[in-house]
Amino acid sequence: MKRNLEAQVSQIVLKQGSRKVTDLALEIGVSEVTIRKTLSLLEKKGVVRRFHGEARPFDGDEIPFRMGAWFEEKTRIARFAASLVQPGDTILLEAGSTVAILAELLKESRELSVITPNLFIARLFRGSRVRVIVLGGLYQEQSESLVGPTVKTMLADMTFSKAFIGVTGYTRETGFTLNDSHRAETTQAILSRGAKNYVLTDSSKFGASHLAPICQDLSLIHTVITDKGISDDDKAYLESCGVTVLLA
């Protein structure tokens, strides 16, 4: 019951942008005390932030903090993605909490090369046999991503067969989006390289829109790996655009 309530509350807040405690209690049919307790748990997991009687989606970019939100779903998504990586592959891991969980799962791989513009993800491979290539650029402290023209210049000289990227939102109007324009520019450059591009995202991102579109041209996306919470309409629309949708 607690898990279902957390999922209900987070879905409402993430899709609507903000919601008062009183309104959440009325909409879900539980007490305000129960809502406050649920919001406290969601805040600790990095899903929402509380402001004077209302809740808003957490808008920070720290990967370790975000990994706790929707952890079970993200882990299933990452495991599915890991099954697509073969010995001898050279892959690109962009950023995001689900991509970071994927990196953890790939630590024991052999004959694998990883390209990444994210220092947090690069550090996850310390002590492993994975060959890691870090793209240089301007350092963003919160996300630990490296961005800017240097990254894009380096990407032009890189060859990789698969790219795994994270997103913070999706609507039909905006396509896939991020909450940072500099990181979005890097992701656009990754998508344009012609590899098989995989979007790894839990279903809470569907219906949410952020400031920086990364891909309105869905032909650049090979596969979206998400959980069973995605709506039938969103799944059908993506598939009608030629995108494979896999449910973990």
C-alpha positions as CSV (number, residue, x, y, z in Angstrom):
1,M,0.0,0.0,0.0
2,K,2.8,2.4,0.9
3,R,4.6,1.7,-2.4
4,N,1.4,2.3,-4.3
5,L,0.7,5.6,-2.5
6,E,4.3,6.8,-3.2
7,A,3.8,6.0,-6.8
8,Q,0.5,7.8,-7.0
9,V,1.8,11.0,-5.3
10,S,5.0,11.1,-7.3
11,Q,3.1,10.6,-10.6
12,I,0.7,13.5,-9.8
13,V,3.5,15.9,-8.7
14,L,5.8,15.1,-11.6
15,K,3.1,15.5,-14.2
16,Q,1.5,18.6,-12.8
17,G,4.6,20.5,-11.7
18,S,3.4,21.3,-8.2
19,R,0.6,20.2,-5.9
20,K,-0.7,21.4,-2.6
21,V,-0.9,18.9,0.3
22,T,-4.6,19.6,0.8
23,D,-5.3,18.9,-2.9
24,L,-3.3,15.7,-2.9
25,A,-5.2,14.4,0.1
26,L,-8.5,15.1,-1.5
27,E,-7.6,13.7,-4.9
28,I,-6.1,10.4,-3.5
29,G,-8.6,10.1,-0.6
30,V,-6.2,9.9,2.3
31,S,-5.5,12.3,5.2
32,E,-3.1,15.2,5.0
33,V,-0.9,13.6,7.6
34,T,-0.5,10.5,5.4
35,I,0.3,12.8,2.4
36,R,3.0,14.6,4.5
37,K,4.6,11.4,5.6
38,T,4.6,10.1,2.0
39,L,6.1,13.4,0.7
40,S,8.8,13.1,3.4
41,L,9.8,9.7,2.1
42,L,9.7,10.9,-1.5
43,E,11.9,13.9,-0.6
44,K,14.5,11.6,0.9
45,K,14.5,9.6,-2.3
46,G,15.1,12.7,-4.4
47,V,11.7,12.6,-6.2
48,V,10.1,15.8,-4.8
49,R,10.9,18.9,-2.7
50,R,8.5,20.4,-0.2
51,F,7.7,24.1,-0.1
52,H,5.2,25.7,2.4
53,G,2.4,23.2,2.1
54,E,3.0,22.0,-1.5
55,A,5.3,19.6,-3.3
56,R,7.3,20.2,-6.5
57,P,9.5,17.8,-8.6
58,F,13.1,17.6,-7.5
59,D,15.0,19.7,-10.0
60,G,18.6,19.0,-9.0
61,D,21.0,17.0,-11.2
62,E,23.1,15.1,-8.7
63,I,23.2,11.5,-10.0
64,P,23.6,9.7,-6.6
65,F,20.5,11.6,-5.3
66,R,18.5,10.8,-8.3
67,M,19.4,7.1,-8.3
68,G,17.2,6.6,-5.2
69,A,14.0,7.7,-7.0
70,W,12.1,4.9,-8.8
71,F,15.1,2.7,-8.0
72,E,13.4,-0.6,-8.6
73,E,12.2,0.5,-12.1
74,K,15.5,2.0,-13.0
75,T,17.3,-1.1,-12.0
76,R,15.1,-3.3,-14.2
77,I,15.6,-0.9,-17.1
78,A,19.4,-0.9,-16.6
79,R,19.5,-4.8,-16.4
80,F,17.5,-4.9,-19.7
81,A,20.0,-2.5,-21.3
82,A,23.0,-4.4,-19.9
83,S,21.7,-7.6,-21.7
84,L,22.1,-5.7,-25.0
85,V,25.9,-5.0,-24.5
86,Q,28.2,-7.7,-26.0
87,P,31.9,-8.4,-25.5
88,G,34.0,-6.3,-27.8
89,D,31.5,-3.5,-27.9
90,T,32.4,0.2,-27.7
91,I,29.5,2.0,-26.2
92,L,28.7,5.5,-25.0
93,L,27.2,6.2,-21.6
94,E,25.9,9.8,-21.5
95,A,24.6,10.6,-18.0
96,G,21.6,10.2,-15.7
97,S,20.7,7.9,-12.8
98,T,19.5,5.0,-14.9
99,V,22.6,5.1,-17.0
100,A,24.7,5.2,-13.9
101,I,23.0,2.0,-12.7
102,L,23.8,0.5,-16.1
103,A,27.5,1.4,-15.6
104,E,27.4,-0.4,-12.2
105,L,26.1,-3.5,-13.9
106,L,28.8,-3.4,-16.6
107,K,31.7,-3.1,-14.2
108,E,32.6,-6.8,-14.4
109,S,32.5,-6.8,-18.2
110,R,35.6,-7.8,-20.2
111,E,36.5,-6.6,-23.7
112,L,34.3,-3.6,-23.3
113,S,35.2,0.0,-24.1
114,V,33.1,2.9,-22.6
115,I,33.1,6.5,-23.8
116,T,31.4,9.0,-21.5
117,P,31.2,12.7,-20.9
118,N,30.4,12.2,-17.2
119,L,32.9,11.9,-14.4
120,F,30.6,10.2,-12.0
121,I,30.0,7.4,-14.5
122,A,33.7,7.2,-15.4
123,R,34.6,6.7,-11.7
124,L,32.2,3.8,-11.4
125,F,34.6,1.7,-13.5
126,R,37.6,2.2,-11.2
127,G,39.3,-1.1,-10.6
128,S,37.5,-2.8,-13.4
129,R,38.9,-4.1,-16.7
130,V,36.6,-1.8,-18.7
131,R,38.5,0.6,-21.0
132,V,37.1,4.1,-20.3
133,I,37.5,7.2,-22.5
134,V,36.4,10.5,-20.9
135,L,35.3,13.3,-23.2
136,G,36.8,16.6,-22.0
137,G,35.0,19.9,-21.7
138,L,33.4,22.4,-19.3
139,Y,32.7,20.7,-15.9
140,Q,29.2,20.9,-14.4
141,E,29.5,20.4,-10.7
142,Q,26.0,19.1,-10.0
143,S,25.6,16.5,-12.8
144,E,29.4,15.9,-13.1
145,S,28.9,16.1,-16.9
146,L,31.5,17.7,-19.2
147,V,29.8,19.9,-21.8
148,G,30.6,22.5,-24.5
149,P,32.3,22.6,-27.9
150,T,35.3,20.5,-26.8
151,V,33.1,17.5,-26.1
152,K,31.4,17.9,-29.5
153,T,34.8,18.1,-31.3
154,M,36.0,14.9,-29.5
155,L,32.7,13.1,-30.3
156,A,33.3,13.8,-34.0
157,D,36.4,11.5,-33.9
158,M,34.8,8.7,-31.8
159,T,33.2,5.6,-33.1
160,F,30.8,3.6,-31.0
161,S,28.1,1.1,-31.8
162,K,25.5,1.9,-29.0
163,A,24.7,5.0,-27.0
164,F,22.7,4.9,-23.8
165,I,21.3,8.3,-22.7
166,G,19.1,9.6,-19.9
167,V,16.3,12.1,-20.2
168,T,14.2,14.2,-17.8
169,G,11.0,14.5,-19.8
170,Y,9.0,13.6,-22.8
171,T,5.9,14.9,-24.5
172,R,4.7,14.6,-28.1
173,E,5.1,18.3,-28.6
174,T,8.7,18.6,-27.3
175,G,10.0,15.1,-27.9
176,F,12.6,14.0,-25.3
177,T,14.0,16.8,-23.1
178,L,16.6,17.6,-20.5
179,N,16.6,20.2,-17.8
180,D,20.0,21.6,-18.9
181,S,20.6,23.2,-22.3
182,H,24.4,22.5,-22.3
183,R,23.9,18.8,-21.6
184,A,21.2,18.8,-24.2
185,E,23.7,20.1,-26.9
186,T,26.1,17.2,-26.0
187,T,23.3,14.7,-26.2
188,Q,22.2,16.0,-29.6
189,A,25.8,15.6,-30.8
190,I,25.8,12.0,-29.5
191,L,22.5,11.2,-31.3
192,S,23.8,12.5,-34.6
193,R,26.7,10.0,-34.7
194,G,24.6,7.2,-36.2
195,A,25.0,4.6,-33.5
196,K,22.0,2.6,-32.1
197,N,20.6,5.2,-29.6
198,Y,18.9,3.8,-26.5
199,V,16.9,6.1,-24.2
200,L,16.7,4.7,-20.7
201,T,13.9,6.3,-18.6
202,D,11.4,5.4,-16.0
203,S,7.8,6.1,-16.9
204,S,7.5,9.1,-14.6
205,K,9.3,11.2,-17.3
206,F,6.4,10.7,-19.7
207,G,4.1,13.8,-19.7
208,A,6.8,16.0,-18.2
209,S,8.5,18.7,-20.3
210,H,11.7,20.5,-19.6
211,L,13.5,23.5,-21.1
212,A,16.0,21.8,-23.5
213,P,14.8,19.4,-26.2
214,I,17.3,16.8,-27.3
215,C,15.4,14.9,-29.9
216,Q,12.2,16.0,-31.7
217,D,13.3,13.8,-34.7
218,L,12.4,10.4,-33.3
219,S,14.1,8.6,-36.2
220,L,17.3,9.2,-34.3
221,I,16.1,7.0,-31.4
222,H,16.5,3.2,-32.0
223,T,14.9,2.0,-28.7
224,V,13.3,3.3,-25.6
225,I,13.6,1.1,-22.5
226,T,11.2,2.0,-19.8
227,D,8.8,0.4,-17.3
228,K,5.2,-0.8,-17.5
229,G,3.9,2.5,-16.2
230,I,4.2,4.1,-19.7
231,S,0.7,4.9,-21.1
232,D,-0.6,2.9,-24.0
233,D,-1.0,6.1,-26.0
234,D,2.7,7.1,-25.6
235,K,3.9,3.6,-26.4
236,A,1.8,3.4,-29.5
237,Y,2.8,6.8,-30.7
238,L,6.5,6.1,-30.3
239,E,6.1,2.8,-32.1
240,S,4.2,4.5,-34.9
241,C,7.3,6.7,-35.3
242,G,9.5,3.7,-35.8
243,V,10.9,3.6,-32.2
244,T,11.1,0.2,-30.5
245,V,9.7,0.4,-26.9
246,L,10.9,-2.3,-24.5
247,L,9.2,-2.7,-21.1
248,A,11.5,-3.9,-18.3
